[in-house]
Amino acid sequence: MTASTHTDIIVVGGGPAGSLTAYLLHQAGFSVRLFEANPTVKRKICGEFLCFEGVNILSQAGLSALLEGDGALPGNGVKIVSNTHGVIKSDFPQVKRDEPGGYCLNRQVFDEALLNVTEGAGVMLHRGSPITHLQHQLPGWQVTTQLGATYTCDLLVGADGFRSIVARQLGLTIPAPKKRYALRCFLPTRRKNERVIEMHLLDEGNYIGIDVVEDYCVNFSIVANGDTLKQHGGAEGVIRHYYQTHPVLQENIMLPDPMPPIEAMSPVSHRVKDCIAPDAVLVGDAGGFIEPLTGEGMTIALWTATTLAKQLARCRENRAWHQRNRYLRAYKRQKQWHYFQKSTLAQFLYWFIKQEQAVDQAYRFLSQRPQCQEAFTGVINNTYTPLRGFCALALAALIG
Ligand SMILES: Cc1cc2nc3c(=O)[nH]c(=O)nc-3n(C[C@H](O)[C@H](O)[C@H](O)COP(=O)(O)OP(=O)(O)OC[C@H]3O[C@@H](n4cnc5c(N)ncnc54)[C@H](O)[C@@H]3O)c2cc1C
């Protein structure tokens, strides 16, 4: 081991979770190395909507400027289309106060900008350097890149997304069955897009998320189960089927022939037994991926980064680096509670959208009560915690 290849912390993965973790830990005074597998940032399969809570996290980290560039359009509200084609459209609660309720991002631009800010702040960034091997040393870790270079650290942070090599090599991954697929393509629109995200509920618990990318283009993501894909002869068949059977989609979106490239991924899940191991910790999707129906994966990734960074900054202030695993356990407790709330809401909503009659009744209920619609969109974009949101919804229903 040479001094130059050792840092306090190594972060694996330069997505939102890894970049923000590295940035904040460097600011807290740690020496940090960040490894990103790709030489240039790829545009991931993602609905690309950063909800209100995520906007707040970036602002608290002093990084609001990231949302001022070309790759970020303010999102003002949401349009939800029920399985019976009923439409509910409501502004986010912030819009009344003239604030954006969230942002429609171009993930390639956003992830790249966050990575650049991190490097600019002084983090040692290794692009195009996938980590392939981890070895526990007492204390700390040695990581090996694909080209065979080795680096050591006291603490390893796995931020390498939901195919996390770090989680797998730590023995923390729970294998997920390939039941569902996420498909994504970019589609042209007939009219200039409103700054509104869309959620279309389909049959069998399948759904489409639509995010505004540009004035005349949308990010069209669909989550569908494997049986639906088989039934319609693959990704293009599924998209064509739902487009033809859902008239609301045809109002603004165009389906060109030939279809633009469709990207697919499966499984749409990543579960772990634990998010910590001795001298190692997982953030973002690497530490557990939550059903994308609520569209808050990036926000949760940013939340895990700030929560971990706060714990480790305290550890440093208390001159207790030798006791860092105690601070990792405190992070784990906070994360468990946060994930419990988020995943319970996401699982409930996912279960709910499969109850087609109940969805239709919920649509009828909400369509007659505008106050409830606003409370509901407040839950969707994380203005309210699930508990507060449902209290607001119940109150709005009583008043209404
Ligand atoms: C269909 C769908 C729709 C979604 N819609 C939304 C939405 O609207 N809003 C939202 O907030 N979230 C959404 N998400 C979730 C969101 O995309 C993720 O939660 C978010 O990207 C997590 O960030 P991350 O930093 O943890 O992981 P990632 O963004 O996946 O970053 C991980 C990084 O690690 C790198 N890496 C991987 N392996 C290695 C290695 N061995 N060595 C070095 N680097 C490595 C990768 O190249 C990557 O850059 C959606 C997800 C899906 C599937």
The ligand as an SDF file (V2000), in Angstrom:
LIG
                    3D

 53 58  0  0  0  0  0  0  0  0999 V2000
  -38.7860    3.0080  -15.1170 C   0  0  0  0  0  0  0  0  0  0  0  0
  -38.1640    3.8560  -14.0670 C   0  0  0  0  0  0  0  0  0  0  0  0
  -38.6270    5.1360  -13.8820 C   0  0  0  0  0  0  0  0  0  0  0  0
  -38.0470    5.9390  -12.9000 C   0  0  0  0  0  0  0  0  0  0  0  0
  -38.5240    7.2080  -12.7500 N   0  0  0  0  0  0  0  0  0  0  0  0
  -37.9960    8.0080  -11.8010 C   0  0  0  0  0  0  0  0  0  0  0  0
  -38.4520    9.3540  -11.6540 C   0  0  0  0  0  0  0  0  0  0  0  0
  -39.3000    9.8650  -12.4030 O   0  0  0  0  0  0  0  0  0  0  0  0
  -37.9140   10.0970  -10.6480 N   0  0  0  0  0  0  0  0  0  0  0  0
  -36.9630    9.6000   -9.8200 C   0  0  0  0  0  0  0  0  0  0  0  0
  -36.5290   10.3330   -8.9140 O   0  0  0  0  0  0  0  0  0  0  0  0
  -36.4870    8.3570   -9.9640 N   0  0  0  0  0  0  0  0  0  0  0  0
  -36.9670    7.5420  -10.9270 C   0  0  0  0  0  0  0  0  0  0  0  0
  -36.4630    6.2880  -11.1020 N   0  0  0  0  0  0  0  0  0  0  0  0
  -35.4050    5.8090  -10.1980 C   0  0  0  0  0  0  0  0  0  0  0  0
  -34.0310    6.4540  -10.4590 C   0  0  0  0  0  0  0  0  0  0  0  0
  -33.6530    6.2910  -11.7950 O   0  0  0  0  0  0  0  0  0  0  0  0
  -32.9690    5.8030   -9.5520 C   0  0  0  0  0  0  0  0  0  0  0  0
  -33.5090    5.5810   -8.2740 O   0  0  0  0  0  0  0  0  0  0  0  0
  -31.7000    6.6660   -9.4310 C   0  0  0  0  0  0  0  0  0  0  0  0
  -31.0090    6.6790  -10.6510 O   0  0  0  0  0  0  0  0  0  0  0  0
  -30.7860    6.1170   -8.3310 C   0  0  0  0  0  0  0  0  0  0  0  0
  -29.5630    6.8010   -8.3150 O   0  0  0  0  0  0  0  0  0  0  0  0
  -28.2340    6.0460   -7.8490 P   0  0  0  0  0  0  0  0  0  0  0  0
  -27.1610    7.0550   -7.8280 O   0  0  0  0  0  0  0  0  0  0  0  0
  -28.4790    5.2390   -6.6340 O   0  0  0  0  0  0  0  0  0  0  0  0
  -27.9510    4.9590   -8.9960 O   0  0  0  0  0  0  0  0  0  0  0  0
  -27.6250    5.1700  -10.5300 P   0  0  0  0  0  0  0  0  0  0  0  0
  -28.2040    6.4270  -11.0360 O   0  0  0  0  0  0  0  0  0  0  0  0
  -27.9960    3.9040  -11.2000 O   0  0  0  0  0  0  0  0  0  0  0  0
  -26.0400    5.3360  -10.5560 O   0  0  0  0  0  0  0  0  0  0  0  0
  -25.1850    4.2530  -10.3120 C   0  0  0  0  0  0  0  0  0  0  0  0
  -23.8490    4.5490  -10.9920 C   0  0  0  0  0  0  0  0  0  0  0  0
  -22.9180    3.5340  -10.6200 O   0  0  0  0  0  0  0  0  0  0  0  0
  -22.1180    3.2270  -11.7590 C   0  0  0  0  0  0  0  0  0  0  0  0
  -21.5780    1.8780  -11.5490 N   0  0  0  0  0  0  0  0  0  0  0  0
  -22.2480    0.7080  -11.6170 C   0  0  0  0  0  0  0  0  0  0  0  0
  -21.4170   -0.3170  -11.3530 N   0  0  0  0  0  0  0  0  0  0  0  0
  -20.1970    0.2340  -11.1130 C   0  0  0  0  0  0  0  0  0  0  0  0
  -18.9230   -0.3220  -10.7990 C   0  0  0  0  0  0  0  0  0  0  0  0
  -18.7410   -1.6340  -10.6820 N   0  0  0  0  0  0  0  0  0  0  0  0
  -17.8760    0.5330  -10.6300 N   0  0  0  0  0  0  0  0  0  0  0  0
  -18.0400    1.8780  -10.7560 C   0  0  0  0  0  0  0  0  0  0  0  0
  -19.2330    2.4450  -11.0650 N   0  0  0  0  0  0  0  0  0  0  0  0
  -20.3050    1.6390  -11.2310 C   0  0  0  0  0  0  0  0  0  0  0  0
  -23.1070    3.3310  -12.9270 C   0  0  0  0  0  0  0  0  0  0  0  0
  -22.4130    3.5320  -14.1500 O   0  0  0  0  0  0  0  0  0  0  0  0
  -23.9530    4.5200  -12.5100 C   0  0  0  0  0  0  0  0  0  0  0  0
  -23.4690    5.7380  -13.0280 O   0  0  0  0  0  0  0  0  0  0  0  0
  -37.0030    5.4560  -12.0920 C   0  0  0  0  0  0  0  0  0  0  0  0
  -36.5190    4.1610  -12.3070 C   0  0  0  0  0  0  0  0  0  0  0  0
  -37.0800    3.3710  -13.2760 C   0  0  0  0  0  0  0  0  0  0  0  0
  -36.5470    1.9910  -13.4840 C   0  0  0  0  0  0  0  0  0  0  0  0
  1  2  1  0
  2  3  1  0
  2 52  2  0
  3  4  2  0
  4  5  1  0
  4 50  1  0
  5  6  2  0
  6  7  1  0
  6 13  1  0
  7  8  2  0
  7  9  1  0
  9 10  1  0
 10 11  2  0
 10 12  1  0
 12 13  2  0
 13 14  1  0
 14 15  1  0
 14 50  1  0
 15 16  1  0
 16 17  1  0
 16 18  1  0
 18 19  1  0
 18 20  1  0
 20 21  1  0
 20 22  1  0
 22 23  1  0
 23 24  1  0
 24 25  2  0
 24 26  1  0
 24 27  1  0
 27 28  1  0
 28 29  2  0
 28 30  1  0
 28 31  1  0
 31 32  1  0
 32 33  1  0
 33 34  1  0
 33 48  1  0
 34 35  1  0
 35 36  1  0
 35 46  1  0
 36 37  1  0
 36 45  1  0
 37 38  2  0
 38 39  1  0
 39 40  1  0
 39 45  2  0
 40 41  1  0
 40 42  2  0
 42 43  1  0
 43 44  2  0
 44 45  1  0
 46 47  1  0
 46 48  1  0
 48 49  1  0
 50 51  2  0
 51 52  1  0
 52 53  1  0
M  END
$$$$
